[in-house]
Amino acid sequence: MNYQKTFTSYLENQKINRQPENLYKPIEYILALGGKRIRPTLTLMGCDVFGENIEKALPAAMAVEVFHNFSLIHDDIMDKAPLRRGKQTVHEKWNLNTGILSGDAMLILAYRYFEEYEPEIFSQLAKLFSKTALEVCEGQQWDIDFENRNDVTIEEYLKMIEYKTAVLVGAAFQMGAIVAETSEKNKQDVYDFGLNLGIAFQLQDDYLDTFGNSETFGKQIGGDIIENKKTYLYLKAISDGNKDEKEQLLHLYSIALKENHDKIESVKSIFRSSKSDQKTKQAIEEYTQKAFDILENMDIPTDKKEQLKEFGEGLMNRIV
């Protein structure tokens, strides 16, 4: 079943016929920029595996996509990013104030999609959504705080990526399960499946940012190193590396240069010698396996389990 195609078709029919234009045009603009639409796809998949028609999950999937893009508008403002998916970011194309206000409006619009459900389902979706939205904000703040700290632990980093990235993956799956009106155990299991997969996904992203191929990854390799981001690779090297490796790494991460090929190669060399690269791949495999273990105990037909497992494996074997 092509969830992505079904969702994209639904998205293209969502027109916001409201004024003022400068509030709503940026919303239509960012939603039209494309992207992989992974999160709304998960909502449709979460509904399908529990035996409900995916059409019923489309408004919830739309809420997930609107929320995700709201967070991107505000992330781009915080990062002062000029481009998003190869096009001008909202705050660059319009202005900073419009970016903030249109983002705020998107958060409210996301909630409005839940109004298409009966009270019991609406209540569950809104409750999960509020919890998740707050956690995403907490994760984002931790990420910002970590930039100015030299004592970030691996546990803190994992908690940050869980909140910033993984909770929305878990929630997207669980929204589909809520719409399908499955058991409480299934709702929790599919959330935990998504959460662990989301952590593995972000660790994979960290790994690919350093050791991926720029042509297939779609962005500059070594961007995290240039920005001195304390990713899992960095924290593992600091934690497990020898004295020389740690000192070199701390020195290299005190250098603030926008383009430095030598720095990237030096850091990559330390990640390899400290075996941080291998340990990161091991962590990716562990979180993926955690997700698959949860899947085994889920009360769904074997073919649906295979479908979710294939999706997880596809996500973890990606090069982009």
KAGIHU-V344436 format. One line per field, one symbol per residue. ss: DSSP state (H for helix, E for strand, C for the rest). phi: phi as a letter, one per 20 degrees, with the letter a starting at -180 (. if undefined). burial: + if it has 9 or more other C-alpha atoms within 8 Angstrom, else -. Layout:
ss = ???
phi = ???
burial = ???
This chain:
ss = CCHHHHHHHHHHCCCCCCCCHHHHHHHHHHHCCCCCCHHHHHHHHHHHCCCCCHHHHHHHHHHHHHHHHHHHHHHHHHHCCCEECCEECHHHHCCHHHHHHHHHHHHHHHHHHHHHCCHHHHHHHHHHHHHHHHHHHHHHHHHHHHCCCCCCCHHHHHHHHHHHHHHHHHHHHHHHHHHCCCCHHHHHHHHHHHHHHHHHHHHHHHHHHHHCCHHHHCCCCCHHHHCCCCCHHHHHHHHHCCHHHHHHHHHHCCCCCCCCHHHHHHHHHHHHHCCHHHHHHHHHHHHHHHHHHHHHCCCCCHHHHHHHHHHHHHHHCCCC
phi = .efffffgffgfeedeecdfgfeefffffffefnnelffffffffffffdndffgfegffffgffffgfgffgfffffelfecclmdgfgfefdagffgffffgfffffgffffffdfgffgffffffffgffffffffffggffffdddcfefffffffffffcffffffgffffffffleffffffffffgffffffffffffgfffddedffefnbgfngffgelfeeggffffffdffgfffffffffeeedcfcbfffgfffgffgffemffffffffgfffffgffffggefebggfffffffgfffffeefdc
burial = --++--+--+------------++-++++++-----+-++++++++++++-+-+--+++++++++++-+++-++-++---+--+---+++++-+++-++++++++++-++++++------++-+++-++--+--++++++-++--++----+-+--++++++++++++++++++++++++-+---+++++++++++++++++++-+++++++++--+---++++++-+-+++++++++--+---++--+--++---------++--++-+++-++++-+++-+++-++-+++-++--+-----++--++--+---+----
